[in-house]
Amino acid sequence: MIYKTAPPRFSPSFEVASCYLEEVHGKILLLLRQNHKPKGGTWGLSVGKIDSGETPCEAVLREVYEETALELDVNELSYIGRLYVRQPKLHFVYHMFRHTFKKRPLKKNIHIHPEEHKDFCWVRPQEALLLPLISDLGACIELTHGIKRPTS
């Protein structure tokens, strides 16, 4: 479950930083997790734990580079905000950023980390909601992009 404010008895174990990598026409970059990873076979954003002594901004720049080989300009990064995530055995703070490319990076310039991910795709946020997403990402996309899941 995600919350806009810290819920009662919220005790985070760690903080993470993620980034919506968007191209000028509104598509976002999703990464497909390797099957051996927790929640394997699901699509997600570039995301990772914030290391000790690291700011959320520093962490997201590092994670995006480690997971995609894309170097972002810190001046073109915008902070969306934070959410509080409560899962049955885990609580954490989720920092969200956005970076919009003036021109979509070429496929040959995106090098996903093969130990963590096995594929990537560019999709509209509404289309992303139809994919098997990592826990709570659908709710985050709905919140950050002001959309709702399609109903059948």
LINSULBEL-V355172 format. One record per residue. N is the residue number from 0. RES is the residue in one small letter. D_FIRST is the distance of its C-alpha to the first C-alpha in whole Angstrom. Layout:
# LINSULBEL-V355172
<<N RES D_FIRST> <N RES D_FIRST>>
This chain:
# LINSULBEL-V355172
<<0 m 0> <1 i 4> <2 y 7> <3 k 10> <4 t 12> <5 a 11> <6 p 10> <7 p 13> <8 r 14> <9 f 12> <10 s 14> <11 p 13> <12 s 15> <13 f 16> <14 e 16> <15 v 16> <16 a 17> <17 s 17> <18 c 19> <19 y 20> <20 l 23> <21 e 25> <22 e 28> <23 v 30> <24 h 30> <25 g 26> <26 k 25> <27 i 23> <28 l 23> <29 l 21> <30 l 22> <31 l 22> <32 r 21> <33 q 24> <34 n 23> <35 h 24> <36 k 21> <37 p 18> <38 k 16> <39 g 19> <40 g 21> <41 t 18> <42 w 18> <43 g 16> <44 l 18> <45 s 20> <46 v 18> <47 g 18> <48 k 18> <49 i 20> <50 d 24> <51 s 25> <52 g 27> <53 e 26> <54 t 24> <55 p 21> <56 c 24> <57 e 26> <58 a 23> <59 v 22> <60 l 26> <61 r 27> <62 e 24> <63 v 25> <64 y 28> <65 e 28> <66 e 26> <67 t 28> <68 a 31> <69 l 30> <70 e 31> <71 l 30> <72 d 32> <73 v 30> <74 n 31> <75 e 30> <76 l 26> <77 s 24> <78 y 21> <79 i 19> <80 g 17> <81 r 14> <82 l 10> <83 y 8> <84 v 6> <85 r 5> <86 q 6> <87 p 9> <88 k 12> <89 l 11> <90 h 10> <91 f 11> <92 v 12> <93 y 12> <94 h 15> <95 m 16> <96 f 20> <97 r 22> <98 h 25> <99 t 27> <100 f 30> <101 k 34> <102 k 34> <103 r 32> <104 p 33> <105 l 35> <106 k 34> <107 k 36> <108 n 35> <109 i 31> <110 h 32> <111 i 28> <112 h 28> <113 p 29> <114 e 28> <115 e 24> <116 h 24> <117 k 27> <118 d 27> <119 f 26> <120 c 26> <121 w 26> <122 v 24> <123 r 23> <124 p 20> <125 q 20> <126 e 22> <127 a 19> <128 l 16> <129 l 19> <130 l 19> <131 p 17> <132 l 14> <133 i 12> <134 s 9> <135 d 7> <136 l 10> <137 g 11> <138 a 9> <139 c 10> <140 i 14> <141 e 13> <142 l 13> <143 t 15> <144 h 18> <145 g 18> <146 i 18> <147 k 16> <148 r 16> <149 p 20> <150 t 20> <151 s 23>>
